[in-house]
């Protein structure tokens, strides 16, 4: 994160398909791609592009959700990646949404506890359990100067997969790595 903080946004674009991709692409043969490398590309720029690529993948999913009539007003973030202030802010900037960090980092465990509490009768439904069990911490707001850059970079991100998707099956024939 420290090296990535000094890197310009979207100086390199990363497709984060390290084990294929699921929603909304559903392509088990898709692979990671780093686009835009040159002789001056720094480790920080590559690190930042990985953070941005994950946020772009989330934006792809969010786009499908919104295209189907649901409004996303805020995004809650937890887990190991949320320890990085930069990554939380990148999510806010890429998604152009308020991002709220949950106090509990182990989101999967908390989710399991929420469902267990509902099924055991401690709460009548998931909404009530969430209201009582989820605590929010720091909020990150999108910054207009970054959202403009990321809007353009996201369009390139989408085009990269579209233009490369026919190559992934060919690559799988010469690669000894199997998806998943």
C-alpha positions in Angstrom: 0.0 0.0 0.0 2.8 2.4 0.8 4.4 2.2 -2.6 1.0 2.2 -4.3 0.0 5.5 -2.5 2.6 7.5 -4.6 1.5 6.0 -7.9 -0.8 7.9 -10.3 -4.3 6.4 -10.6 -4.8 4.1 -13.6 -1.2 4.3 -14.8 -1.4 0.6 -15.5 -4.6 -1.5 -15.9 -4.9 -4.9 -14.4 -7.5 -7.6 -15.3 -7.7 -9.6 -12.0 -8.8 -12.9 -13.5 -6.2 -15.0 -11.7 -8.4 -18.1 -11.5 -10.9 -17.3 -14.3 -13.7 -14.9 -13.7 -17.2 -15.3 -12.5 -19.9 -12.7 -12.5 -20.6 -11.0 -14.8 -18.2 -12.6 -17.3 -18.5 -16.3 -16.4 -15.2 -17.3 -18.1 -13.2 -20.0 -16.4 -10.4 -19.5 -18.9 -9.9 -15.8 -18.4 -6.5 -14.9 -17.0 -4.8 -11.9 -15.4 -3.4 -9.2 -17.6 -1.3 -6.2 -16.9 -1.8 -3.5 -19.6 0.2 -0.4 -20.1 3.6 -1.5 -18.9 6.6 0.5 -20.1 10.2 0.9 -19.0 9.2 3.5 -16.3 6.5 1.4 -14.7 7.1 1.1 -11.0 6.3 -1.5 -8.4 3.9 1.0 -6.8 2.0 1.4 -10.1 1.6 -2.3 -10.5 0.5 -2.7 -6.9 -2.0 0.1 -7.3 -3.3 -1.4 -10.5 -4.0 -4.7 -8.7 -6.1 -2.8 -6.1 -7.8 -0.9 -8.9 -8.5 -4.1 -10.9 -10.3 -5.7 -8.0 -12.4 -2.5 -7.6 -13.1 -2.5 -11.4 -14.3 -6.2 -11.1 -16.6 -5.1 -8.3 -17.9 -2.2 -10.4 -18.7 -4.7 -13.2 -20.9 -6.6 -10.7 -22.4 -3.4 -9.3 -23.3 -2.3 -12.9 -25.3 -5.5 -13.4 -27.1 -5.0 -10.1 -28.0 -1.4 -11.1 -29.0 -2.4 -14.6 -31.5 -4.8 -13.0 -33.2 -1.9 -11.2 -31.6 -2.0 -7.8 -30.0 1.1 -6.5 -26.6 0.8 -4.7 -26.2 3.7 -2.3 -23.2 2.6 -0.3 -20.8 -0.3 -0.2 -19.6 -2.0 2.9 -16.1 -3.3 3.0 -14.4 -5.7 5.4 -11.8 -8.4 5.5 -8.0 -8.2 5.0 -8.1 -5.8 2.1 -10.0 -3.2 4.2 -6.9 -2.8 6.4 -5.5 -0.7 3.6 -6.8 2.9 3.7 -5.7 3.4 0.1 -7.7 0.3 -1.1 -10.8 1.5 0.7 -10.5 4.9 -0.9 -9.8 3.4 -4.4 -13.1 1.4 -4.0 -15.0 4.7 -3.3 -13.4 6.4 -6.2 -13.8 3.6 -8.7 -17.4 2.8 -7.7 -18.3 6.4 -7.2 -20.1 5.4 -4.0 -19.7 5.9 -0.3 -17.7 3.0 1.1 -18.1 2.2 4.7 -15.6 -0.1 6.5 -17.1 -2.6 8.9 -15.5 -2.8 12.4 -15.3 -6.6 12.1 -12.7 -7.7 9.6 -13.8 -11.3 9.4 -16.9 -10.7 7.2 -17.4 -14.4 6.4 -17.5 -15.3 10.1 -19.8 -12.4 10.9 -22.1 -13.5 8.1 -22.2 -17.0 9.4 -23.0 -15.7 12.9 -25.8 -13.5 11.5 -27.5 -16.5 9.8 -26.9 -18.7 12.8 -28.6 -16.1 15.1 -31.6 -15.9 12.8 -32.0 -19.7 12.5 -31.6 -20.1 16.3 -34.4 -17.5 16.8 -32.2 -14.8 18.4 -33.5 -12.4 15.7 -36.6 -12.7 13.6 -34.8 -12.0 10.3 -31.5 -11.1 8.7 -32.2 -7.4 8.6 -32.7 -7.3 12.4 -29.6 -9.4 13.0 -27.5 -7.1 10.8 -28.9 -4.0 12.5 -27.8 -5.5 15.9 -24.5 -7.2 14.9 -22.8 -5.1 12.2 -20.9 -2.1 13.4 -19.6 0.4 10.9 -16.4 2.4 11.2 -14.7 4.8 8.8 -16.4 6.1 5.7 -14.8 6.9 2.4 -16.4 9.3 -0.1 -15.6 9.3 -3.8 -13.3 12.2 -5.0 -14.4 13.7 -8.2 -10.9 14.2 -9.6 -10.3 10.5 -9.2 -13.8 9.2 -10.3 -13.3 11.0 -13.7 -10.0 9.2 -14.3 -11.5 5.8 -13.1 -14.5 6.2 -15.4 -12.2 6.4 -18.4 -10.0 3.6 -17.1 -13.0 1.4 -16.4 -14.0 1.7 -20.1 -10.6 0.5 -21.1 -10.8 -2.3 -18.5 -14.0 -3.6 -20.1 -12.6 -3.3 -23.7 -9.5 -5.2 -22.7 -11.5 -8.3 -21.7 -13.7 -8.0 -24.7 -10.7 -7.8 -27.1 -8.8 -10.6 -25.4 -11.5 -13.1 -24.6 -11.0 -15.1 -27.7 -7.3 -15.6 -26.8 -7.9 -17.2 -23.4 -9.0 -20.6 -24.8 -6.0 -20.6 -27.1 -3.7 -19.8 -24.3 -5.2 -22.6 -22.2 -4.0 -25.0 -24.8 -0.4 -24.1 -24.3 -0.5 -23.3 -20.6 -0.1 -26.2 -18.1 -2.3 -24.3 -15.6 -5.9 -25.4 -15.3 -8.7 -23.1 -14.3 -9.7 -23.2 -10.6 
